[in-house]
Every structure is written in C-alpha cells, then in structure tokens.
Amino acid sequence: MQIGPQQFDRLLQQDEPAFVEKIRAALRLQHPDFRQSDDMMRDSIRAGIKRARAHQLHSDELLMDYVLVMFASAPNLDQHPRIANMLASPGLSPAARWERIFETDFDDAWDEVADIDFYNGDYWIDPDQLAARAAEPDKDDTEVSDDDWAELVVALKQAQGPGPYPAATPAELDQAKQDLVVALDRRQARTPQDWEKEARAVAEDLRKAASSGKP
C-alpha cells in the first residue's frame, strides 16, 4: 500500500493524543520556564490545533507551526486585524497565507501582537467554549491587574506539585512579577522569523521521527 502525499502530511495527527503529547514535549524543551501544568498545556495545544484548522491549516507541519508560534507570541495572534485578514485571504492557499504573515512587512503587526496590551489569555481556551462564554450576558469584563497575573503565575507553579496550595506570599508574588517582566522582554526581543524558524525546525524533527518509526 502506498501512502499519498496528503496522508503523509497528516500522519502524526492520525493519533491525536500522541500528536498533542509530541507538541507538548517540544514546547517543554523550547520553553522550560512555562508555568502551565502539563494538563493545561495539552488543553491549550488542542485549542491551538482547532484554531489552526479553522484557518484551513491541516498538515502536521502547519498545525505544529501554528501552536508553537502561538506559544511564542500570543494565543490570540489570529485576532490581529492584518494577520486575520491575511489568514482569510481568498487569493492564496492556506499554506501560502501562513508563510506570508512572516514576511518583513508584517513585522509591525507582530510587534503589536507581542505587546502585553494585545495579549488575551482567554484564547488558550477551546474556541467553541470561548464562543459560548462570549455569548453569556453576565460575562465579567473586569481588567486583569499585575497582581492578578502574579497570583496566576504562582498558582500555575504550585499546580505542578501535590497540594495543599497555600496562599501566595508577598515574596512569591514579587518574584512572579519579575518573572513576567523577564518573559515579556524575552518574547519582545525575538522576531516572528525566529518563532517561525524554531517552529519549522521542531515540526520537521517530529515528522522525521514519525516517518522513521522512532517514538
């Protein structure tokens, strides 16, 4: 039996739990300082895969590209107007649209994506759940403060181990705020071309491993 090009391009995702796990392992290697627990990361990866498919990105490589870039930039990257318009452009194939957003004339758009004011953590959630939440009339739109973010970072760090989970101390909150500043500075120092290059390298490694039969 011969495997067609499209089947080969979608070989890894035929076992979606294993596919998600491969991406999670790659993310841990690429970003060891992520505060998400493994289960939270898997949920975020599945949400990213669903977002990528909504943009007609279906191959193993493009799905991994999208998720890895999402983690490197912002989960709501596809909500930036210029990026959203390009991903929906009818004049190009989905793969060509994805390639196009990493050209240098999109650098200003990616600078805006990297800005903390653009970042929206709600987009780590499954798109269907997010749409349902947006439809709720009593949705809380209270602005998230620096202290709220710090408490979230501490809570995620605690979730990596067994409970009980005590309230965050002032020292832990101060450290979490420092960690957030460092992470944001590091993210803004890297270009979209860096994100895309790293994503492609990881995707290619995983694809080679799958074709050779290695775990």
Residue pairs with C-beta under 8 A, 6 or more apart in sequence:
3 11
8 211
9 58
9 59
9 60
9 61
10 58
10 59
10 60
11 60
11 207
11 210
11 211
12 18
12 19
12 22
12 60
12 206
12 207
12 210
13 19
13 49
13 60
13 63
16 49
19 60
19 63
20 42
20 45
20 46
20 49
21 42
22 206
23 45
23 64
23 67
23 68
23 206
24 38
24 41
24 42
24 45
26 64
26 68
26 202
26 205
26 206
27 34
27 41
27 45
27 67
27 68
27 71
28 34
28 41
30 68
30 198
30 202
31 71
31 72
33 179
33 183
34 41
34 71
35 153
35 156
35 157
35 179
36 44
36 156
37 156
37 159
37 160
40 124
40 156
40 159
43 124
43 125
43 126
44 71
44 75
44 124
45 67
46 126
47 75
47 123
47 124
47 125
47 126
47 127
48 66
48 67
48 70
48 71
48 75
49 63
49 66
49 67
50 126
50 127
50 128
51 66
51 70
51 78
51 123
51 127
52 62
52 63
52 65
52 66
52 67
53 63
54 127
55 66
55 78
55 87
55 88
55 94
55 97
55 98
56 94
57 63
57 65
57 66
57 94
57 95
57 98
58 94
59 95
60 203
60 206
60 207
60 210
61 200
61 203
61 204
61 207
62 94
62 95
62 98
64 199
64 202
64 203
64 206
65 98
65 196
65 199
65 200
65 203
66 98
68 195
68 198
68 199
68 202
68 203
69 77
69 192
69 195
69 196
69 199
70 77
72 187
72 190
72 195
72 198
72 199
73 110
73 113
73 114
73 187
73 192
73 195
74 113
74 114
74 118
74 119
74 120
74 123
75 119
75 120
75 121
75 122
75 123
75 124
76 118
76 119
76 120
76 122
76 123
77 83
77 113
78 84
78 87
79 120
79 123
80 109
80 112
80 113
80 118
82 106
82 109
83 101
83 106
83 109
83 113
86 97
86 100
86 101
86 106
87 94
87 97
87 98
87 101
88 97
89 97
89 100
92 100
100 106
101 109
101 192
102 192
102 193
102 196
106 192
107 191
107 192
110 191
110 192
111 188
112 118
114 187
114 188
115 188
116 184
121 144
122 130
122 133
123 130
125 133
133 139
146 177
146 180
147 173
149 176
149 177
149 180
150 168
150 173
150 174
150 176
150 177
150 180
151 168
151 173
151 176
153 176
153 179
153 180
154 168
154 172
154 173
154 176
155 165
155 168
157 176
158 165
159 165
168 176
209 215
